[in-house]
């Protein structure tokens, strides 16, 4: 049973986060419930988020120290739907829009 061993818990959480294993599969194979695995994953994500640098402060720190930073921001530009073979070429399933991606490169001061 993995419930009492932190190493096993960490391995289950890594399998879920890194390899996209289903919660039910990991729970059944390790003799715990899916809700327990979900709770473990949420706890680890909260711990990692607390340790990560804040994205609104890091570019300013890099700019003050004289470093160079490149920020990438892909934004789909909405266009009309194409016809024929090119129909799906510029379709973003995430944004559910047709159009090419606009990829600006900026520094920490947005230039």
Secondary structure as UniProt FT lines:
FT   HELIX           2..4
FT   HELIX           6..19
FT   HELIX           23..29
FT   TURN            30..31
FT   HELIX           34..51
FT   HELIX           55..64
FT   TURN            65..66
FT   STRAND          71..76
FT   HELIX           84..87
FT   TURN            88..90
FT   STRAND          91..92
FT   TURN            93..96
FT   STRAND          97..98
FT   STRAND          101..106
FT   TURN            108..109
//
